[in-house]
Amino acid sequence: MSHLEVLTPQNSQLIFIDQQPQMAFGVQSIDRQVLKNNVVGLAKAAKTFDIPTTITTVETKGFSGHTYPELLAVFPQNKILERTSMNSWDDQNVRDALAANGRKKVVVAGLWTEVCNTTFALCAMLEGGYEIYMVADASGGTSADAHKYAMDRMVQAGVVPVTWQQVLLEWQRDWARKETYDAVVAIAKEHSGAYGMGIDYAYTMVHGAPERVSHGETIGPRPA
């Protein structure tokens, strides 16, 4: 494997680390609602492309609270791997889950960047031989500096920084891939901000599609 190879649905796996409310309460590097939006958008992308996904939590009942329900709703069948260690790599269940997926490119979205993400990334590369792709805008730190310098440290060690929409579109790669086209466009409309707005605008104002409302419903012309 090589960092020169793009992410594909065949060579990637994904891990969410501690996407829990008490961990999010401490995040100051990104707006927390934007963070959750990006996490859920990334999760939907992984489900669309059938990416093996691991969800791990820390001290759910003792401190951190339950994983975002919006994330769990995307993967209702996934077992949640609960641990005590700040470093997910220290937990044998996490290491076993990653190994079972048989893919060396690991996309990571977690809290906090400077603790759980950094220690996991460094150990997974050193001890497990994994390539780590850190989703910067689906992760967060306790300050802008904490997030930035943790990302810098990881990049210096060989981690590849990415964003969630970049991962989504890298997995899609070609708009001629019709089996995932509609799902990707739907994710973009709901989670990609201005890009999603632009899709809605083009569909309705240029191509004459019916106006879209939430949950994929459409409505006819409004009364004059």
C-alpha positions in Angstrom: 0.0 0.0 0.0 1.1 3.6 -0.6 -0.1 7.1 0.2 0.0 7.7 -3.5 -3.0 5.3 -3.9 -6.3 7.1 -3.6 -8.9 5.9 -1.2 -11.3 3.4 -2.7 -14.3 1.4 -1.3 -12.1 -1.7 -1.6 -9.0 -0.5 0.2 -10.5 1.5 3.1 -11.9 1.0 6.5 -13.2 3.6 9.0 -13.1 4.1 12.7 -15.1 6.5 14.8 -13.4 7.3 18.1 -15.4 8.6 21.1 -18.0 10.6 19.2 -19.8 11.2 22.5 -21.5 14.3 24.0 -19.1 14.8 27.0 -16.2 14.6 24.6 -17.9 17.1 22.3 -18.6 19.5 25.1 -14.8 20.1 25.4 -14.3 20.8 21.7 -13.3 24.3 20.8 -11.6 23.9 17.5 -14.8 23.5 15.4 -18.5 24.4 15.9 -20.0 21.4 17.6 -23.1 21.2 15.4 -20.9 21.4 12.3 -18.8 18.6 13.8 -21.8 16.3 14.3 -23.0 17.1 10.8 -19.7 16.1 9.3 -19.5 12.9 11.4 -22.9 11.8 10.3 -22.2 12.8 6.6 -19.0 10.6 6.8 -21.0 7.8 8.3 -23.6 7.9 5.6 -20.8 7.9 3.0 -19.2 4.8 4.6 -22.6 3.0 4.6 -23.2 4.0 0.9 -19.9 2.4 -0.2 -20.1 -0.5 2.3 -16.9 0.5 4.1 -16.2 -1.6 7.2 -16.8 0.7 10.1 -15.7 0.4 13.7 -17.2 2.5 16.5 -15.4 2.7 19.8 -16.3 4.6 23.0 -14.7 5.5 26.3 -16.3 5.5 29.7 -19.8 5.8 28.3 -21.6 5.5 31.7 -18.9 7.0 33.9 -18.1 10.1 31.9 -18.6 10.5 28.2 -22.3 9.6 27.5 -23.7 7.6 24.6 -22.6 7.9 21.0 -24.6 10.4 19.0 -27.9 8.8 18.1 -27.6 10.2 14.6 -24.4 8.2 14.1 -25.8 5.0 15.6 -28.9 5.3 13.4 -26.6 4.9 10.3 -25.1 1.7 11.8 -27.8 0.1 14.0 -26.2 -3.3 13.5 -22.7 -2.3 14.6 -21.3 -3.5 17.9 -20.0 -0.6 20.0 -16.5 -1.3 21.4 -16.4 0.1 24.9 -13.0 0.7 26.5 -11.2 2.5 29.4 -8.0 3.5 27.6 -7.7 7.0 26.1 -5.8 5.2 23.3 -8.1 2.9 21.3 -5.0 1.0 20.0 -4.5 -0.3 23.6 -7.7 -2.2 23.5 -7.5 -5.7 22.0 -11.1 -5.7 20.7 -10.3 -2.6 18.6 -7.1 -4.1 17.2 -9.0 -7.3 16.4 -11.8 -5.4 14.7 -9.4 -3.5 12.5 -7.4 -6.6 11.6 -10.6 -8.6 10.8 -11.5 -6.0 8.1 -8.2 -6.7 6.3 -7.6 -3.2 5.0 -4.5 -1.1 5.8 -5.9 2.3 4.9 -7.8 3.5 8.1 -9.9 6.6 7.9 -10.2 8.1 11.4 -12.8 10.6 12.9 -12.5 11.1 16.6 -12.4 13.2 19.8 -10.2 14.7 20.9 -7.6 15.2 18.1 -4.7 15.8 20.5 -5.3 12.8 22.7 -7.4 9.9 21.4 -6.7 10.5 17.7 -3.0 11.2 18.0 -2.1 8.3 20.2 -4.2 5.8 18.1 -2.7 7.1 14.9 0.9 6.9 16.0 0.5 3.4 17.5 -1.5 2.0 14.6 1.2 3.1 12.2 4.1 2.0 14.3 2.8 -1.3 15.7 0.1 -2.3 13.2 1.5 -1.1 9.9 -1.6 0.9 9.1 -1.9 4.0 6.9 -3.9 6.6 8.7 -6.2 9.2 7.0 -7.3 11.7 9.7 -10.6 13.4 8.9 -9.8 16.9 10.2 -13.3 18.3 10.1 -15.0 15.3 11.7 -12.5 15.5 14.6 -12.1 18.2 17.2 -9.7 19.4 19.9 -10.0 21.3 23.1 -8.7 24.5 21.4 -7.8 25.6 17.9 -4.1 25.2 18.8 -4.6 21.8 20.3 -6.2 20.5 17.1 -3.7 22.2 14.8 -0.6 21.1 16.5 -1.9 17.5 16.9 -2.7 17.5 13.2 0.8 18.9 12.5 2.4 16.2 14.7 0.5 13.4 13.0 1.3 14.7 9.5 5.0 14.9 10.4 4.7 11.2 11.4 3.0 10.2 8.1 -0.7 10.6 8.7 -2.7 11.9 5.7 -5.0 14.8 6.6 -8.4 14.8 4.8 -11.9 16.2 5.1 -15.1 14.2 5.2 -16.4 15.5 1.8 -13.0 14.7 0.3 -13.4 11.1 1.4 -16.9 10.9 0.1 -16.0 12.1 -3.3 -12.7 10.1 -3.4 -14.8 7.0 -2.8 -17.2 8.0 -5.6 -14.5 9.1 -8.0 -16.6 8.9 -11.1 -20.1 10.3 -11.6 -20.7 7.5 -14.0 -20.8 5.1 -11.1 -24.6 5.2 -11.0 -25.0 2.5 -8.3 -23.9 5.1 -5.7 -24.7 8.4 -7.5 -28.1 9.1 -6.0 -26.9 8.3 -2.5 -23.8 10.5 -2.8 -25.9 13.4 -4.1 -28.4 13.0 -1.3 -25.6 13.1 1.3 -24.2 16.2 -0.3 -27.6 17.9 -0.3 -28.1 17.2 3.4 -24.6 17.6 4.8 -22.4 19.6 2.4 -23.6 23.1 3.1 -23.1 25.5 0.1 -22.2 22.6 -2.2 -25.5 20.9 -1.3 -27.4 24.1 -1.8 -25.8 24.4 -5.2 -27.0 21.0 -6.2 -30.6 21.8 -5.1 -30.4 25.1 -7.1 -29.1 23.4 -10.2 -31.7 20.6 -10.1 -34.7 22.9 -9.5 -33.7 26.2 -11.3 -31.7 24.7 -14.2 -33.1 21.3 -14.7 -36.7 21.9 -13.6 -36.8 19.2 -10.9 -39.5 19.6 -8.2 -38.6 21.5 -5.0 -37.1 19.3 -2.4 -38.1 19.2 1.3 -36.6 17.3 4.2 -36.2 13.5 4.2 -36.1 13.2 0.5 -39.7 14.3 -0.1 -40.7 16.6 -2.9 -43.6 19.0 -3.3 -45.3 20.6 -6.2 -45.6 24.2 -7.1 -46.6 26.5 -4.2 -49.9 28.5 -4.4 -49.5 31.9 -6.0 
